[in-house]
């Protein structure tokens, strides 16, 4: 939990220091951290679907909004609203910033790699269905 608190702290400090946002930085902290957590969960979910552990249970793009909303609400009410991540006396340093950047890059890269694997799998399945349907006629 300390790592996640540090992530929240760095996002908060980014919006208060760089963007000079004083009115609603907690909404930004919640939204950015929710997107990162969602991409991590969706990458793991896509990996399991790709390897055949279970079938795809998200039928459309609108069903993506439901988990994002649930994660946002939990994230805000459990972690962000009380500002407990500011009570850990974290320091803003270059090493922590590099770790956060590496985490974001890892999240983006793993999401893209798994998405490409799934796209290739879908392409092969569609190509197989076309060949089988042509053979039936």
N, C-alpha and C positions, 0 to 999 in steps of 0.2 A: 504494500500500500504506500510505502514511502516513495517508491519510484513514481507512482501515479500522482501522488501529491506534489512531487517535484515537477512533473509535467504540467500540472495545473498552475503551479507557482510561476513557471517560466512563461506560460501563455498569458497569465494575468499581468506579469511584469512587462511583457511585450506590449500589451494593449495600454497599460498605464504609462509606460516610459516612452515608447516609440510613437504610438498613435495618439498619445495625449488624451485618451478616452477616460473620462472621469465619471460619466453618467451611468453607463450600464456595462462595465467590463465583465461582470459575472455572466451575462448572457453570451458574450463572445467566448469566454472561457468554456462554458458549458457546450456551446455549439461546436467549437473546434475539437474539443476532446471527445465529444460524442461522435463526430465524423471519423476520427482516428480509431476509436474503439470499434465503430461499426465496420470500417474497412478491415480491421483485424478479424472480427467475427465472421464477416462475409468471406474473407479469404480462406479461413479454416473450413467454413461450411462448403465452399466451392471445391476445396481439396477433397473433402469427404465424398461429395457428389461425384467428382471426377474418378475417384478410386472405387466407386460403387458400394460404399458402406451403406448408403440409403438413397432413395430416389429424391429428385428435386421437389421440394415442397413449397417453393415460392413460384406460383403460377404466372405472375405478371409483375410488371414494374411498379404498379401501385401498391403491391403487397410489401414492397421494400420500405415504404413510409411508416408502416406499423412498428417494425422493430426499431427504426430510428427514433420514433416518438417515445417508445418505451425506454430506450437507452437514455434519451435526453432527459426524460422526467426522473428516472432513477439517478442519473448523474447529477442533476441539479439539486434534488432534495437530499441525497445521501452525502455527496462530497462537496458541492460548491456553495450552497446557500449559507451555510454557517461559517464559511471562510476558514475552516480548520487547516487548510493547506498553507495558510499564511502563518500559522502558529508554530511551525517546525523550525523557524530560524534558518531557512535556506539562504545561501549566498548565491548571488548571480555571478558565475565565473565562466571562463572560456571552456573548460572541460565539460561542464554541465550542458552548455549550449551546443557543443559538438555532439554530445550523446543524444540530445533531443533531435538535432538535425539528422543524425544517423538513424534514429528510430523512425523518423518521418520518411526518410529515403528507403529504409528497409520495408516499411509498410507499403509504400507506393510500388516498389519493385516486386515484392511478393504478390501483391494484388494483380499487377500486370502479367506476371509469369503464369499464375494460376488461371487468369482469364484467357490467356493465349492457349493454354492446354485445353481448357473447356471448349473454346472456340474450335480448335482443331478436332476435338472429339465430336462435336455437333456437326461439323462439316463432313466428317467420315461417315457418321450415321445417316445423314441426308443423302450422301452419295450412294451408300449401300441401299437405301430404300428406293432410290431411282432405278438402280440396276435390277433389283428384285421385282419392282413393278413392271419394268419393261419385259422381263422374262415371262411374266404371267400371261401376257397378251400374245 
